[in-house]
Amino acid sequence: MDMDVKELKKLQKKSKIKESKRDYAYYIITGIILAILALIVIYPLYYIVIASISNPDAVMKGDVWLYPIKVTFSGYKSLFEREDVWRGYFNTLAYTILGTLFNVALTIPAGWALSRDYLPFRKLIMTLLIITMFFGGGLVPYLIVCRALGLYQNPLILIIGGGVSVYNVFMCKSFFESSVPKEVMEAAEIDGAGEIRIFFDLIIPIASSIISVMVLFYAVGHWNNYIDAYIFNIDKSFYPLQTVINGLLDATTTGEGEVVLEQMRIATQIKFTSIIVATAPILILYPMIEKHFGKGVLVGSFK
């Protein structure tokens, strides 16, 4: 028995491929390149954090590089003391949650329907959808349609505007085509399940990966949306957070003499603190769905 174990270990050692000096050099060079790339990505985020809690004069002079100087949280205090910021936060949360639910409720069924070979006029529908990916009517016709529908100057447009992304629909379509075996569908049909029951009882439970991806894509889009409030002339009380912050940055750079310098200090603080405040919810959301994200993107990607 001992001899067998020794012989097995010898065979394992012989079977191992010896790594040459070139292999080690390759690993070192690759590691250095990856470390540089990681530094390029991580440092700007780190800089924003330390600049948001540093003295604005030090930031303006360019003295802040590796650590915060004269730590102060006055920027956060100034930002959160503003009522319009809190109102914008609430508006953005409402637009993001309701808008994402609306988007997903349209995108997932559309992707499922297009993945079925027996859908009437399937090829025609897909052709028309693909055309919209390359050719758009433009902003003015879009505004005309929205005005005709009573959505101009209506905050509802920030929820239902751009309800479906064709790219996301095709991603869902590809996911369902590759992830739902025909045998399962046939078994469900034999048991007497109809299309609606199959979709809600069979398809939705196995589509958590692609649903997570769609939630992240749409949620980020709603959260970062600021220009639509200007385009549709929405009342300021319904401004999302990004629009409020954009207005603050514009409003804090006017004046004369010492007033300008003080406003520049405030603008510097608000600029970095607002980035942290605006991106924190998305950074918190991503780890919650990260385990589904990779699978959903890879399986749902175009073939």
Disulfide bonds with the S-S distance in Angstrom:
none
